[in-house]
Every structure is written in structure tokens, then in C-alpha cells.
Amino acid sequence: MTLTETYLEKREHASKACASASSTKPLALHKESSNLFRHREQTKVQRLDLRAFNHVLHIDREGCYADVEGLATYEDVVAQTLPFNLMPAVVPQLKTITVGGAIAGIGIESSSFRYGFVHETMSELDILLADGRVITATRQNEYRDLFLGFPNSYGTLGYALRARIALIPVKPFVQLTHRRVADPVEYFRHLSELCRSGGVDFVDGTMFDGGELYATTGRFVDRADRPSDYTYLDIYYQSIRAKSTDFLTTQDYLWRWDTDWFWCSKHFLLQHAWMRRLWGRKRLRSAVYWKLWQAIHRSRSAQTLLQLMEGRQEPVIQDVEIPIEHAAEFAGFLESNIGIRPVWICPVATLDPSITYPLYPMDPARLYVNFGFWDVVPSDREDGYYNRMVEAKVRDLDGRKSLYSNSYYSREEFGRLYNEPAYRALKQRYDPTGRLKHLYDKCVLKR
């Protein structure tokens, strides 16, 4: 029995399971891992188990694409494509992000200045609808509206069972160059020039304390005498300030942020060498930190102890896209009002200006900058004060905010920002009975 036949059997089984599920409880996906950071009250739902859809089905070396099941992690996809000197055009930062999750959410990385978001690199999508039907959606066929509307739908229109994603050729190593630029306006001008001039394969940046800004470029190379290793005792983000040039294997470059969850491993004392040795190399990964974070959040005693030790805090875990002409202003806003450091900076441009994704529309004439900032802020304000401040600033600067973490929009504002008319039309066509949650209910409400 071939893997393709296995996939078709699994698809048929999932279709029947979904169609026969209870209609009195909302459907929800059963997952072993997640990269969502929304705090929710537990409610009764009908869990749909799609965990078996976690394989790479086919790699086409000549066509440079892969057919991948929706719950396949990028760690597994990369492990199977790199031996062919290929990788997905956009590989999100963390190993356990799934292909379906990156499409239904908003996946980005340092190749996005050239290839856009993850969903822009897909050409075909098998979607399990709430009534059990499985449809194949493309840009050209009768399900074009769902193909374009699926990104930023977060499982409220259906679930991705299979995606065809673009692959790009790679070399064994990546040469990195870190350049400090003191002035924020000049920094973002430099970032724009790097993106538009070509000659590099990756572009991102980091903002440290006091507005200390670094632009990092990467380009594929065939050789490296002594590539660095940031999977154990050495820490990647600390190297940005210490080295102007660096080399990594391509695999280690793709997962350079995962070992320390960018820099959030500090919350578990894991930026001390003695603790890293005690912890062990295998457990230095984002999936372990996420499970610990979830356990701490769910424990009232742990929350009480943290508040006694550190005082009241507000988690501010956000990724936002800001037009590059406003990026210096937003950087100043973060510095003055939020104070989280470091901040990840990643430029992103539309891959195909002729295509619009209605639930997360981007101006094809603009280069955007993703700001990723993830930490807690000391607070004596009402819940959500700082997150609401971020949301207002992003709106004022004509930006976009990802919905994987807590949001505080009113229903009316959310509808304006995330194209409620287009979403309503998709919901009416593909989930008319409302077996899946509404996008606002899932991404904003606390239950």
C-alpha cells in the first residue's frame, strides 16, 4: 500500500468521523502541541482527531514542490527535503509549527521579503469542511474563494488535510552578516534596500535595549570552515552583537531561534550555561518551553507565586506587520511604551501582487516589517491595557496584527479590520450551520 493510498484512506475516515460528530457541540481540533498563546476558559467541544495527518506525501525535485499533510511539522518537512538540497520557500521559526497551522494562521520568516507569507507559497489545499466533505481548493478552481480566504481563518472554515507547498534549492551552509545601524530611520531604509536590491537569501533584524538595531542577512554558500553551533551552550541571539560574520549549516540556520524560543528561554533560567548542561541538549527546544508555559499558566498556585515574586504583569505576546515607512515610528512606540527587549524584526513583501487574501490583506505596493515581541510587562492597569495600546497603534499606522495570541478588539472593530463581509460569505458557503466557531469568538472571546 503506497503512502498516497494511505492518505486517501485517512481522508475518508476523517470525513466520516467529522460528518458523524455531535452537532450539539462545536468542533475543535485535537492537537498534541500548539503555538497559540490565547488564554481561554475550557468549554465543551467535540474534538476531531487528525493527528495521523502528519506526513510528507511526495517531494517533486524537478517541479520544486512537496505534498504535505496538514499536521506535519516543519521540523519533519525540513528533515525530508534537505537531503534533496531543497527546503520550503518559507520555514517558520519554530520546529513544531505545522504546515496547516502556518497556512490557517500567518507564517513568516527571513525569506518572506522574497516569498511572502507561508500561505502565499501554497498552490493546492485539501480542506475538511465542517459537514465532512473534503474539497480541493486552488487559485483557479470553483473553490478559489476558500483557497484565498483560508489564511487567517484559524480553523473556523475547515481544516487543512494536505497542502502543496513550494520548495526552493539550498546549499549546505548559510553565511550570516550582522550590521548595526544606529539611527532607526536609516536602519529601516537600509533594510528596505537589502530587500529590494537582491543578492541575499534571508533578511531579518533584532532590536536590543536602547534602540540598538542590527540588520542580519544570510546567503547560501557551499563551504564553511568552522560553522557555529547554537543548539546547546552557545546562544544565537547573543551572537548577533558579538560577531559581524557567522556561518551555520542550513538546518541550524532554519532552527536558530528554536533552541531558545528566540530569547524566552530566559524565563526558565536557561541562558545560564550550568542550567543548560543540567537541562540537556535534547530538551532545549520550543515545544518543551511551550508545555511548561502552559502548565504554569493553568496552575493557580504557580500564578499566585509568580505574582508574589514579581508583582502584577501583563503578557504582551504579539506579532504585527507595519508598513516600512512607519516602522521607525512603531519601533519608537515600543521603546517608549512597552519596553520589551529584544524585538524580532522581519521584512515581508507580497509574492504575487495580483492575488489578495481577503482575511489578511496586504498592500502589494508596500514592504512591511514584522515586529515580534513576546514577554510580560509590569502593570498596575486593567487587564489588556498594553495589548490594547499595541492594537491601537498598529491600526493607526495601517498595519496588521496576527491572531495567535490574546486580542481585545470589539466585535465591530474586528469586523472592520479582518473583513467581516468576506468572512461572512465564506462562512455561509462552507459552514452555514456554524459547527465551527466564528473567527471573532475563537480569537478574541475568553471562552
N, C-alpha and C positions, 0 to 999 in steps of 0.2 A: 504494500500500500504506500503510495507516494505521499509526501507532505501536503501536496495540493489536495489530494483526496481526503486527507485527514482534516484539512481546513474546511472543506465543504461539509464534511460530516459534523464538525463542531458548529459550523454556522447554522446547519439545520436544527441541531439540538438547541442552540441558543434561541433560535426563532420560536421553537415550540415552547420553551421554558418561559420566554417573555410573554407570548400570547396567552398562556395559561396562568400567569401570575395573578394574584389577587388584585381586583380593581378597586378595592376599598382603601388601599394604602398606596402612597406614592412610590414609584420605582426609584431605586438608588443602586449604585454600583458597589459591589463587594470588592474591596481592594486591600492588599497586604501592605502597601506603602502609599505615601501621598507626599505632595509638595505644596499642599494648600495650608494657609495659615488663617483660617476663619474660625472664630470661637462660636460654637453653636450648642444649644440645648439638644439633648438626644431626643429624637421623636421616632415614632413607629413608622418604619418603611418596609417595603418589600425589596430585599437585597437580591440583585441579579449577579450571579457568579460568572464572570467572563475571564477569570484568571488563566484559563487554558489558552487564551489568545495572546500568546507571548513569544511567538517565534518569528524568525526571519524566514520567509517562504521562498524567496528567489532573489538572486543577485544577477543582474544583467550587466556584464562588464562592458559590452560594446555599446549598449544603449545608455549606460550610466544611470541606472535606476535600481531600486530594490522594492519588492513587495514585502511588506512588513505587517504583522498583526498589531492591533491597536494597543495591547498591553505589553508589547515588547519594550524593554527599557533601552535607552540609548547606550548603556554600558554593553548590553548584549549585541545590539546592532553594530556598534563600532568594532567589537571583537570579531565579528564575522566579515566586515567589509575591509578592514585594514590589511588583512593578508592579500587582498587583491589590489592593494595600493589605491583604495577608494574610501571615502567617508561621506556621510550625509552632508549636503551643502551647508546646513546649519545644525550644529550639535549643541543643544542647551547645556548649561554649565554643570548640572548635577547628574550623577550616574543613573539614579532611579527614576528620573523623569521618563514617562512613557511617550511613545510616538503619538498615540491618540490624545493623551493629555496635552502635549505640546501643540497639537492642532486645534483642539477644542478650547484650549487656553491660548496664551500668547507666548510662544517660544522664541528666544533670541540668543545670539552670541556674537562673537567678534568677527564672524564672516557676514553678518547681517548688513553691513554697509554695501555689500555687493549682491547678496541673495535675498534680502528682506527677512521677514519672519519665517518660522518653520512652515506655517500653512501656505506660504507662497511657493514653497518648493515641492508641493504635492501636485499630482496630476490626476489622481483617481482615488475614490474613497468608498468603501463598503460601509454602510451605516445601518445599524439595527434600530428600527423605529419602535416606538412605544407599543404598537399593536402587534409586534412580532415580525413584521415584514422586514426584509433586508433589501435595500436598494443600492445600486452602484451609481454614484454621482460623479460627474466630470464637469469641466467648464463648458462643454459643448452639448451635453445631452438634456433630456427632459427634466433632470433634477439639478440643473445648473443653479437654481435659486438656493437649494440646500448646500450644494458644494461651496458656494460663496458665503452663505450665511452660517455655516458650521463653526468657523473660527470665532472665538469669544462667546460660544453658546454654553460651554461648561456642562455638557451632558443634559441640557434641557430640551434638546431637539432629537436626541438619539445618541447612540454610542458607536464609535469607530471600531469596526472589526478588522479592517485591512486598509492600508494606505500604500499608494505607490509614491515613493519619495525620490527626489533627485540625488544622485551621487556625484562627487567631484574627485578628480585624481589628486593624489597626495604624494609627497616624498617622505623619506624616513624621519626627517628632523624638521624642527621649526626654529629659526633664528629670531630672537626677540631683541628689540631695541626699545629702551625706556628713555624718554626725553622729558625733562622737567621744563615747564613753561610757566613763568611767574605770574603774568597778567592773565586774568580769566578771559577777557575779550580776545586777546591774542591766542590763548590756548584753544578756544573753540574755533577760531579762524584757522589755526594750524590743523586741527582735527578735520575740518572741512576740506582743506587742501589735500590731506592724506587720502581721504575717501574719494575725492574726485580725480586725483592725478593717477591713480593706479600704481602698479609696481610692488604692492604688498598684498598678502593674502588675508591678513587679520588686522583689525584696528579696535582697540578699546583703551580705557584710561582709568585712572584712580585718583580720587581727591582725598588727601590726608588732612591732618589738623592745620588750621590756619590758612585754608585755601591752597595748600601745597598740591599742585596739579602735575600729573605725569601722563603723557601720551605713550601708549605701547603699540608697536607694530610687530607683526610676525610675518615671516615669509618662509616658504618651504625650501629646504636645502637637502642635498644628498649626503653631506658628511658633517660630523661634529666630533671634535677630538674628545672632549670630556663633557657630555651633556649633564646638566644638573638633575638632581633627584629631590622632588618636593613631596614625596609620598610618605616620609617618616619624620626625621628630626628637623630638617630644614623646612621653612615655611615660605611658600611662593610670594605672598603679597609683601612680605618684608624684604624680599629680594629686589623689588621694583625700585626702592630708594637706594639700594646698595650697589646695584650693577647697572651699567649703561647698556651692556650687551650680554645676552644669555642664550643658551641652547637647551632645548628639550626634545625628547623623542616626540613624534606626533601624537602618540597615545597619551603621554604625560602632559602634553600641552592641552589636549582636549579636556583632561580632568584636573588641570592645575588648581581649580577652585574647590574641587570636591573634598580634598583631604582635610581642609579646614572650614568647609562650608563658607567659602570666601574667608572671613575672619571671625565668624561667630563661634568657632571652637573655643574662643577665649572664655565663654561663659561656663565651660567645663574645666577650666584651668589647663587646657591642652595646648597652650602656647608656651608652656614650660617644658624643657627637654626631659626632666625627670618624670613628669606626668605622661609624656608621650611614650617613654620607654615602658612605664607601668601599664599603660593602656594597650600598647601593642599596635604594630603597623596595620593589621587587618581591620581593626575597629576604628581607625582614623578615616571615617567616611561620613558623608552627609546623612545617609539612611539611618545610621546609629544615632546621630545627634538629633534627628527629627523625632525618633521614637522617644528619646529622653525628654525632649522639649514637650512632647505631647503628654507624657506621664507626669511631668512636673505641673503642667497646666491643669490637668484633671484632678490633681491631688489638692484638696483644700488645705491640708496641713502644710504641704510644701509652699503653697501660695502665701499662707499666713506667715510662715518662717521667713520667706523672702521679703515680705513687706516689713517685718520687724527689723530685718538686717539692712535693707536698702531703702526703705520708705516706699511711698506710692510711686508707681511707674505706669506709663502707658506704652504698650508695644506699638512701634511705628515700623511696620514691615511693608514696604511699598516698592513697586517698580512703575515708573512713569515715563512717557515719551514726550519730550519737549522740542518744538521746532528749534533748530540750532541757532537761529537769530535771537532767541530768547534764553538760550542755555546759560549764558553768563549771569543773567538776572536770577534764574532759578538757583544756580549754584550759590549766589549771594544770599538768597532767601533761606536755603538750607543752613548755611553757615550762621546766619543771624537768629533764626527762629527754631530750628530743630536740633542742630548741634551734633547729629550722628556722624561719626567718622570711623573708618573710611567710607567712601561712597564709590560704587562702581559706575563707570561711565561707558556707554556702548552706543556708537552711532548706528542708525538703521535707515535704509532707503528702500523705497518701493521697487520690487523686482520688475514688475510689468505695469507701466503706467496706465495701460488700457483696462486693467482689472480693478474693481473695487470690492472690498469685503465689507458689507453693509453694517455689521455689528461692531467693527473696529476700523472705521475708515481712516485712511491716511492721505494727506495731500501728496500726490505723486511728484509735484514740483519741488517739494521740500525735503531736506535732510533733517532727520530727527535725532535726538540724543536720548537714550535711555539712562535714567538715573536710578540705580538700585541702592536703597538704604534700608538696613534691617537691624533694628536694635530696640532698646527701651529708652524712654525719655522720662526723667524725674518730673512728677506732675502733682500739683495740688488743685488741678482743674477738674471739670466734669469729664466723664468718660468720652473719649473720642476727640477731645479738644484739638490735639496736634494733628491727628489724621484729617479732621475737617479743614484745618488750616492748609494742609497739603492739597486736599481736593479743590479748595477754592483757588489756590494759586495755579494749579495745573489748568483749571478751567479758564482762568483769566489770561493765561499765556497760550491758549488754544492748543493745549496738549491732550494726552490720553493717559488713563490710569488702568493698569491691569487689575483684574478682579479676583486674584487668587488669595487675597488677604482681606482683612476687615474693611468694609466700606460703610459710609454714613450718609449717603445721598437720600433725599426724599424720593418718593416714587416718581414724582413729576420731573425732578431734575434728572434722575436716572434715565427716564424715558427720552428726554431731550438729548442726553449725551450718548446713549447707546441705541439710538434709532428704534424707538418703540414701534412705529408703524411697520417697519420692515420685519421686526421680530414678531409682531402680532400676526402678520401674513404668513410667516413660516410656521408659527405655532398652529394656526388654523389649518394649514395644509397637512402638517406632519404629526401633530399631536393634538387633534381637535378636542379630545376628551380630557386633556390635562393630566395624563398619567405621570408625566414628568413635571417637576417643579417649574414655575416661571423663573426666568433669569433673575429678576429682582428679588424674589423670595429666597432663591438659593444663595445669591451673592451678597445680599445686604441684611436681610432679616436674621435675627439671632436664634431662630428655632427651625 
